[in-house]
Amino acid sequence: MGALPAEIGAGVTFRASVCLPVYPATEWGLSLIMRGASQIDLVADSDGENHNLHAAASETAGWLPGHYRYELRVADGSDVVTVESGELRIAPDLSAQGAGVDNRDHVRKVLDAIEAVIENRASIDQQSYQINNRSLQRTPLNELLKLRSRYRAELASKSASRKRRGMGRTIKVRMP
């Protein structure tokens, strides 16, 4: 279904419109439940048939960054149904951070580290060496190149999926 983005920014307004023809807002209430670094619960407003989730920037500013599990649930007074579940990330509020903060995600950090090792390898000939009773073995260059390719592909995939996703979009879902 994909009613929610993969990432929500702390300190910015959050809006999502969810259209559930089987569970129209005229008859069902929608709730977003997120659990991770903190506990976040939002109740949607109804707009005709649609469910509109909204959190002001002043509210999201207090959301702790990190990875969260979420569920979208509808209720009609007696029945409660989970219509979507998944994971998302609350990104830190960039305006609240000072200088010198490393905001790269895990994939970018690992890729940068691998590339730094490859660059330093250009001046080192030894794969391994031993001095007294201490030895050092380096990761083979071909393994580093494979890892770099894998992380480059993952980074490209993440960038492409971010471009495909839009904020504040309407998702129409039909449930059997």
C-alpha positions as CSV (number, residue, x, y, z in Angstrom):
1,M,0.0,0.0,0.0
2,G,2.7,2.5,1.0
3,A,0.6,5.2,2.5
4,L,3.6,6.5,4.5
5,P,7.0,7.7,3.4
6,A,10.1,5.8,4.4
7,E,11.4,8.9,6.2
8,I,9.7,11.6,8.2
9,G,11.7,14.7,9.2
10,A,11.6,15.9,12.8
11,G,10.9,19.7,13.0
12,V,8.9,19.8,9.8
13,T,5.1,19.5,9.2
14,F,4.0,16.0,8.4
15,R,0.9,15.3,6.3
16,A,-0.4,12.2,4.7
17,S,-3.8,11.5,3.0
18,V,-4.9,7.9,3.1
19,C,-7.8,6.7,0.9
20,L,-9.3,3.4,2.0
21,P,-12.5,2.7,0.0
22,V,-13.2,-0.4,2.1
23,Y,-12.8,1.7,5.3
24,P,-14.1,5.2,4.4
25,A,-13.5,8.0,6.9
26,T,-17.2,8.6,7.1
27,E,-17.5,5.2,8.9
28,W,-14.0,4.4,10.2
29,G,-11.4,6.3,12.2
30,L,-7.7,5.9,11.3
31,S,-4.7,5.9,13.7
32,L,-1.0,5.9,13.1
33,I,1.0,4.1,15.8
34,M,4.8,4.4,15.8
35,R,7.2,2.8,18.2
36,G,10.9,3.2,18.3
37,A,13.1,5.7,20.1
38,S,9.8,7.2,21.4
39,Q,6.1,6.5,21.3
40,I,4.2,8.5,18.7
41,D,0.4,8.2,18.1
42,L,-1.6,10.3,15.5
43,V,-5.3,10.2,14.9
44,A,-6.4,11.1,11.4
45,D,-9.1,13.7,10.6
46,S,-11.7,12.8,8.1
47,D,-12.1,14.7,4.8
48,G,-15.0,13.1,3.1
49,E,-13.9,9.5,2.3
50,N,-10.2,10.2,3.1
51,H,-8.3,10.0,6.3
52,N,-5.8,12.9,6.8
53,L,-2.9,12.5,9.1
54,H,-1.2,15.8,10.3
55,A,1.4,16.8,12.8
56,A,2.6,20.4,13.0
57,A,6.3,21.2,12.9
58,S,6.1,22.2,16.6
59,E,4.9,18.6,17.4
60,T,7.4,16.7,15.2
61,A,10.3,18.8,16.7
62,G,9.9,16.6,19.8
63,W,10.0,13.3,17.9
64,L,13.2,11.5,18.6
65,P,15.3,10.4,15.5
66,G,15.6,6.7,14.8
67,H,14.0,3.7,13.2
68,Y,10.4,3.0,14.1
69,R,7.8,0.2,13.5
70,Y,4.4,1.5,12.6
71,E,0.9,0.4,12.1
72,L,-2.0,2.1,10.4
73,R,-5.2,0.9,12.1
74,V,-8.9,1.7,11.4
75,A,-11.6,1.4,14.0
76,D,-15.4,1.7,13.8
77,G,-16.3,1.5,17.5
78,S,-16.3,-2.3,17.8
79,D,-13.8,-3.6,15.2
80,V,-10.1,-2.6,14.9
81,V,-8.2,-3.6,11.7
82,T,-4.6,-3.1,10.8
83,V,-4.5,-1.9,7.2
84,E,-0.7,-1.4,6.9
85,S,2.4,-2.0,8.9
86,G,6.1,-1.5,8.3
87,E,9.2,0.5,9.2
88,L,10.2,4.1,8.8
89,R,12.8,6.5,10.0
90,I,12.4,9.7,11.8
91,A,15.3,12.0,10.6
92,P,16.8,14.5,13.0
93,D,15.8,18.1,12.7
94,L,18.6,19.6,10.7
95,S,17.9,23.2,12.0
96,A,18.3,22.1,15.6
97,Q,21.8,20.6,14.9
98,G,25.0,22.6,15.2
99,A,28.1,22.4,13.0
100,G,30.2,19.3,12.9
101,V,27.4,16.8,13.0
102,D,27.8,13.7,10.7
103,N,24.4,13.3,9.1
104,R,25.4,10.6,6.6
105,D,23.3,7.5,6.7
106,H,24.8,4.1,7.3
107,V,25.2,3.2,3.7
108,R,27.1,6.5,2.9
109,K,29.4,6.1,5.9
110,V,30.4,2.5,5.0
111,L,30.9,3.4,1.3
112,D,33.1,6.4,2.3
113,A,35.1,4.1,4.6
114,I,35.6,1.5,1.9
115,E,36.7,4.1,-0.6
116,A,39.1,5.6,1.9
117,V,40.7,2.1,2.4
118,I,41.0,1.6,-1.3
119,E,42.6,5.1,-1.8
120,N,45.1,4.3,1.0
121,R,45.9,0.9,-0.6
122,A,47.4,2.6,-3.6
123,S,50.6,3.3,-1.6
124,I,50.7,-0.1,0.2
125,D,52.1,-3.2,-1.5
126,Q,51.8,-5.8,1.3
127,Q,48.7,-7.9,1.8
128,S,50.0,-8.9,5.2
129,Y,53.0,-8.6,7.4
130,Q,54.4,-9.7,10.7
131,I,56.6,-7.9,13.2
132,N,57.7,-10.0,16.2
133,N,54.6,-11.8,17.4
134,R,52.1,-9.4,15.8
135,S,50.6,-9.8,12.4
136,L,48.3,-7.7,10.2
137,Q,46.3,-9.0,7.3
138,R,44.5,-6.6,5.0
139,T,41.2,-7.2,3.3
140,P,42.0,-8.3,-0.3
141,L,41.5,-5.5,-2.8
142,N,39.1,-7.5,-4.9
143,E,36.9,-8.0,-1.8
144,L,37.0,-4.2,-1.2
145,L,36.0,-3.6,-4.8
146,K,33.0,-6.0,-4.5
147,L,31.9,-4.3,-1.2
148,R,32.2,-0.9,-2.9
149,S,30.0,-2.0,-5.8
150,R,27.4,-3.4,-3.4
151,Y,27.2,-0.3,-1.3
152,R,27.2,2.0,-4.4
153,A,24.2,0.0,-5.8
154,E,22.4,0.2,-2.4
155,L,23.0,4.0,-2.3
156,A,21.8,4.4,-5.9
157,S,18.7,2.3,-5.1
158,K,18.0,4.5,-2.0
159,S,18.4,7.7,-4.1
160,A,16.1,6.4,-6.8
161,S,13.4,5.4,-4.3
162,R,13.5,8.8,-2.6
163,K,13.0,10.5,-5.9
164,R,10.0,8.2,-6.7
165,R,8.3,9.0,-3.3
166,G,6.5,12.2,-2.8
167,M,5.3,13.8,0.4
168,G,1.6,14.6,1.0
169,R,0.4,12.3,-1.8
170,T,-2.9,10.4,-1.9
171,I,-2.8,6.6,-1.9
172,K,-5.9,4.7,-3.0
173,V,-6.2,1.2,-1.7
174,R,-8.7,-1.5,-2.4
175,M,-8.8,-4.4,0.1
176,P,-10.5,-7.7,-0.8
